[in-house]
Amino acid sequence: MLRERVIFFGMLLKTRGIIFRTIKYSETSIIADIFTEEKGLNSFIISGVRNPKSKVGSGLFQVMSLVDLVAYFKEDGKLNRIKEVRPAHVYQSIPFQIEKMAVGMFMAEVCQKSIKTAEENQQFFKFLMDSFMLLDETKNSVANYHLTFMMGLTHFLGFLPNGKYSTQTPYFDLKEGTFEEVVPIHPNFLNQEDSKYFGVILKANLAEAHFIKLSREERRTLLNNLLNFFKYHIDDFGEVQTHKIFETVLS
């Protein structure tokens, strides 16, 4: 791994990254939020990338792109700069299948709103990278992929549901993150039917998501319940902007 101190720019580091969001910074530049294997979530300024004469195409910085970076990381946590960038993986199906594109955009936005840390977590990075690559590679339905992905995220974000759905524990407490025997004394819980589907998703993995049988309404309700679960456990999670577009595509 390349590590070298640079007096002005900071630490020069080679790492892989997943692009969660990009915003225009000037006529020719952008700022990108990138989750990196070595340094967690960081923001980078990429100057001149929107200039037609730029050697680095702006297509490399599309949301959910997987990239190899050589970048300068500042210790003050402010905007970092990229020295070199190239694709780490070129998607073969996502750009050409609107359902997969919608799922991937939703996944990236949920990640961008959920992940706050600028710390190394290589297992977390592997989970995310494998999730996007499997989305690209799978030939199965992706209608439930986002649901299973969100549940998988809770493990790394620190609020994986505790317990399991059963006739003895048929109520899921959104606030406490547990399956309960009796109705909680507060209103932030799921009824027995919704708790059952929460339990189904909890037991599944991404490769098995297409086996889960859900109606359109059940899927919509489960998604809303998962989003509410995230809001209870992540400060400033806010509203997912791709939500309505996403539901329209998958319907």
FENMO-V647425 format. One record per residue. N is the residue number from 1. RES is the residue in one letter. SS is DSSP state (hx for helix, st for strand, lp for the rest). PSI is psi in degrees with one decimal (none if undefined). Layout:
N&RES&SS&PSI + N&RES&SS&PSI
This chain:
1&M&lp&133.3 + 2&L&lp&118.9 + 3&R&st&123.2 + 4&E&st&140.0 + 5&R&st&132.9 + 6&V&st&124.2 + 7&I&lp&-44.9 + 8&F&lp&-45.9 + 9&F&lp&-28.7 + 10&G&st&-156.5 + 11&M&st&129.8 + 12&L&st&123.2 + 13&L&st&138.6 + 14&K&st&128.9 + 15&T&st&162.3 + 16&R&st&157.3 + 17&G&st&158.2 + 18&I&st&125.6 + 19&I&st&120.1 + 20&F&st&-34.4 + 21&R&st&146.5 + 22&T&st&142.9 + 23&I&st&149.4 + 24&K&st&138.0 + 25&Y&lp&-36.0 + 26&S&lp&-168.5 + 27&E&lp&-31.2 + 28&T&lp&-4.0 + 29&S&lp&163.0 + 30&I&st&161.7 + 31&I&st&131.1 + 32&A&st&133.2 + 33&D&st&117.7 + 34&I&st&127.6 + 35&F&st&115.6 + 36&T&st&153.6 + 37&E&lp&-33.5 + 38&E&lp&-25.0 + 39&K&lp&15.3 + 40&G&st&-150.2 + 41&L&st&127.3 + 42&N&st&157.4 + 43&S&st&140.3 + 44&F&st&141.8 + 45&I&st&130.1 + 46&I&st&105.2 + 47&S&lp&138.4 + 48&G&lp&5.2 + 49&V&lp&-22.2 + 50&R&lp&5.1 + 51&N&lp&130.0 + 52&P&lp&-23.1 + 53&K&lp&2.7 + 54&S&lp&140.7 + 55&K&lp&-20.1 + 56&V&lp&116.8 + 57&G&lp&143.0 + 58&S&hx&-18.5 + 59&G&hx&-23.6 + 60&L&hx&-19.5 + 61&F&hx&27.1 + 62&Q&lp&148.6 + 63&V&lp&136.7 + 64&M&lp&7.7 + 65&S&lp&143.9 + 66&L&st&122.9 + 67&V&st&155.5 + 68&D&st&129.0 + 69&L&st&147.9 + 70&V&st&114.6 + 71&A&st&156.2 + 72&Y&st&121.0 + 73&F&st&123.5 + 74&K&lp&143.2 + 75&E&lp&-17.8 + 76&D&lp&-0.6 + 77&G&lp&6.1 + 78&K&lp&-170.3 + 79&L&lp&130.3 + 80&N&st&168.1 + 81&R&st&144.0 + 82&I&st&129.4 + 83&K&st&-45.0 + 84&E&st&148.5 + 85&V&st&141.3 + 86&R&st&161.5 + 87&P&st&138.2 + 88&A&st&-24.0 + 89&H&st&135.4 + 90&V&lp&117.2 + 91&Y&lp&137.0 + 92&Q&lp&-28.6 + 93&S&lp&-31.1 + 94&I&hx&-44.9 + 95&P&hx&-14.9 + 96&F&hx&-0.2 + 97&Q&lp&112.1 + 98&I&hx&-32.9 + 99&E&hx&-46.3 + 100&K&hx&-39.0 + 101&M&hx&-43.4 + 102&A&hx&-43.3 + 103&V&hx&-45.9 + 104&G&hx&-41.0 + 105&M&hx&-40.7 + 106&F&hx&-46.9 + 107&M&hx&-44.2 + 108&A&hx&-39.8 + 109&E&hx&-40.5 + 110&V&hx&-42.5 + 111&C&hx&-46.2 + 112&Q&hx&-34.7 + 113&K&hx&-21.0 + 114&S&hx&-38.7 + 115&I&lp&122.5 + 116&K&lp&-18.2 + 117&T&lp&141.6 + 118&A&lp&51.9 + 119&E&lp&152.4 + 120&E&lp&132.2 + 121&N&lp&85.8 + 122&Q&hx&-30.1 + 123&Q&hx&-40.7 + 124&F&hx&-45.2 + 125&F&hx&-43.1 + 126&K&hx&-42.7 + 127&F&hx&-46.2 + 128&L&hx&-46.9 + 129&M&hx&-44.1 + 130&D&hx&-36.2 + 131&S&hx&-44.2 + 132&F&hx&-37.7 + 133&M&hx&-38.6 + 134&L&hx&-38.3 + 135&L&hx&-40.9 + 136&D&hx&-37.4 + 137&E&hx&-27.4 + 138&T&lp&145.1 + 139&K&lp&2.9 + 140&N&lp&169.5 + 141&S&lp&142.4 + 142&V&lp&17.9 + 143&A&lp&-29.9 + 144&N&lp&3.5 + 145&Y&hx&-44.1 + 146&H&hx&-33.7 + 147&L&hx&-47.3 + 148&T&hx&-37.1 + 149&F&hx&-46.4 + 150&M&hx&-41.4 + 151&M&hx&-39.1 + 152&G&hx&-35.3 + 153&L&hx&-35.5 + 154&T&hx&-28.7 + 155&H&hx&-43.8 + 156&F&hx&-23.4 + 157&L&hx&-8.8 + 158&G&lp&13.3 + 159&F&lp&42.8 + 160&L&lp&130.5 + 161&P&lp&141.0 + 162&N&st&135.4 + 163&G&lp&-163.3 + 164&K&lp&158.1 + 165&Y&lp&136.9 + 166&S&lp&174.1 + 167&T&lp&-21.9 + 168&Q&lp&-26.5 + 169&T&lp&75.9 + 170&P&lp&5.2 + 171&Y&st&127.9 + 172&F&st&123.5 + 173&D&st&107.9 + 174&L&lp&-34.8 + 175&K&lp&-45.1 + 176&E&lp&-17.4 + 177&G&lp&33.4 + 178&T&st&154.1 + 179&F&st&128.8 + 180&E&st&156.7 + 181&E&lp&-35.4 + 182&V&lp&164.4 + 183&V&lp&127.4 + 184&P&lp&158.3 + 185&I&lp&-9.0 + 186&H&lp&166.7 + 187&P&lp&-1.5 + 188&N&lp&67.7 + 189&F&st&166.2 + 190&L&st&144.6 + 191&N&lp&177.7 + 192&Q&hx&-41.1 + 193&E&hx&-48.1 + 194&D&hx&-34.5 + 195&S&hx&-35.6 + 196&K&hx&-45.6 + 197&Y&hx&-32.7 + 198&F&hx&-41.3 + 199&G&hx&-36.2 + 200&V&hx&-47.1 + 201&I&hx&-35.5 + 202&L&hx&-35.0 + 203&K&hx&-16.5 + 204&A&lp&163.6 + 205&N&lp&171.5 + 206&L&hx&-37.2 + 207&A&hx&-18.8 + 208&E&hx&1.7 + 209&A&hx&-33.6 + 210&H&hx&-14.0 + 211&F&hx&-17.8 + 212&I&lp&126.6 + 213&K&lp&112.4 + 214&L&lp&141.8 + 215&S&lp&168.7 + 216&R&hx&-43.0 + 217&E&hx&-40.4 + 218&E&hx&-40.2 + 219&R&hx&-42.3 + 220&R&hx&-43.1 + 221&T&hx&-43.1 + 222&L&hx&-40.6 + 223&L&hx&-44.8 + 224&N&hx&-38.0 + 225&N&hx&-39.4 + 226&L&hx&-41.6 + 227&L&hx&-40.8 + 228&N&hx&-38.5 + 229&F&hx&-43.2 + 230&F&hx&-40.2 + 231&K&hx&-34.5 + 232&Y&hx&-27.8 + 233&H&hx&-4.9 + 234&I&lp&119.0 + 235&D&lp&136.7 + 236&D&lp&33.1 + 237&F&lp&-40.9 + 238&G&lp&-163.0 + 239&E&lp&138.9 + 240&V&lp&117.0 + 241&Q&lp&-27.8 + 242&T&lp&2.2 + 243&H&hx&-56.1 + 244&K&hx&-41.9 + 245&I&hx&-42.3 + 246&F&hx&-48.0 + 247&E&hx&-37.6 + 248&T&hx&-42.6 + 249&V&hx&-45.9 + 250&L&hx&-13.5 + 251&S&lp&none
